Amino acid sequence: MGFNPRVCVIAGNITPIDVITHVPILCEEAEIPYVYVSSKEDLANAGATKRPTCCVLVLSKPTKGELAEDEQKKLKAEYDQVSTEVSALAASLF
């Protein structure tokens, strides 16, 4: 099926900002939806790490083998919903 869902989450309180200014451009070029969260500490907690984190790319792909076709369809439907919500949230900020 070739479906490789991904979403980028970027912390908004990174200093200097130059550290992450290229990330949205890369996401747009790769057609990866992205969204900002307010805190690098919150992003680290969500990612189960103790270090503040500037961005996280969330992938949904099995580590070995392939998913069954029905699982792929379910995953694609869920991803489409998340992608639509992230894109709508990003558009509402402008």
C-alpha positions as CSV (number, residue, x, y, z in Angstrom):
1,M,0.0,0.0,0.0
2,G,3.0,2.3,0.6
3,F,1.2,4.4,3.2
4,N,3.6,6.1,5.7
5,P,1.7,8.4,8.0
6,R,3.6,11.0,10.0
7,V,3.0,14.2,11.9
8,C,5.5,16.7,13.2
9,V,5.1,18.4,16.6
10,I,7.2,21.5,17.2
11,A,7.8,23.2,20.6
12,G,7.1,26.9,20.4
13,N,9.4,28.1,23.2
14,I,12.7,27.2,21.6
15,T,15.5,29.8,21.9
16,P,17.1,30.8,19.7
17,I,14.2,30.4,17.3
18,D,16.7,29.8,14.5
19,V,17.1,26.3,15.8
20,I,13.7,25.3,14.4
21,T,12.8,27.8,11.7
22,H,13.7,25.3,8.9
23,V,11.5,22.5,10.3
24,P,8.1,23.8,9.0
25,I,9.6,24.4,5.5
26,L,10.9,20.8,5.5
27,C,7.6,19.5,6.6
28,E,5.7,21.5,3.9
29,E,8.1,20.2,1.2
30,A,7.6,16.6,2.4
31,E,3.8,17.1,2.8
32,I,4.0,16.3,6.5
33,P,1.4,18.1,8.6
34,Y,2.9,19.9,11.6
35,V,1.6,21.7,14.7
36,Y,3.1,23.7,17.4
37,V,2.8,23.1,21.2
38,S,3.7,25.7,23.7
39,S,6.4,24.0,25.7
40,K,9.5,21.9,24.9
41,E,9.1,20.5,28.4
42,D,5.6,19.3,27.7
43,L,6.7,17.8,24.4
44,A,9.5,15.9,26.2
45,N,7.0,14.6,28.7
46,A,4.7,13.4,25.9
47,G,7.7,11.7,24.3
48,A,8.7,10.0,27.6
49,T,12.1,11.7,27.8
50,K,13.6,13.8,30.6
51,R,15.3,16.3,28.2
52,P,13.4,19.3,26.7
53,T,12.7,18.5,23.1
54,C,12.4,21.0,20.2
55,C,10.4,18.7,17.8
56,V,9.1,15.2,17.4
57,L,8.2,13.4,14.2
58,V,5.5,10.9,15.0
59,L,5.6,7.9,12.7
60,S,3.3,4.9,12.5
61,K,5.0,2.0,10.9
62,P,5.6,-1.5,12.2
63,T,9.2,-2.3,13.2
64,K,9.1,-5.7,11.4
65,G,6.8,-7.0,8.7
66,E,3.7,-5.4,7.3
67,L,0.3,-4.7,8.8
68,A,-2.7,-6.6,7.5
69,E,-4.7,-4.7,4.9
70,D,-7.6,-4.1,7.2
71,E,-5.2,-2.6,9.8
72,Q,-3.7,-0.4,7.2
73,K,-7.1,0.9,6.1
74,K,-8.0,1.6,9.8
75,L,-4.7,3.3,10.4
76,K,-5.1,5.4,7.2
77,A,-8.6,6.5,8.3
78,E,-7.3,7.6,11.7
79,Y,-4.3,9.3,10.2
80,D,-6.5,11.2,7.7
81,Q,-8.6,12.5,10.6
82,V,-5.5,13.6,12.7
83,S,-3.9,15.2,9.6
84,T,-7.1,17.1,8.8
85,E,-7.3,18.4,12.4
86,V,-3.7,19.4,12.5
87,S,-3.9,21.2,9.2
88,A,-7.1,23.0,10.3
89,L,-5.5,24.0,13.6
90,A,-2.4,25.3,11.7
91,A,-4.6,27.2,9.3
92,S,-6.6,28.8,12.1
93,L,-3.5,30.4,13.5
94,F,-2.9,32.5,10.4
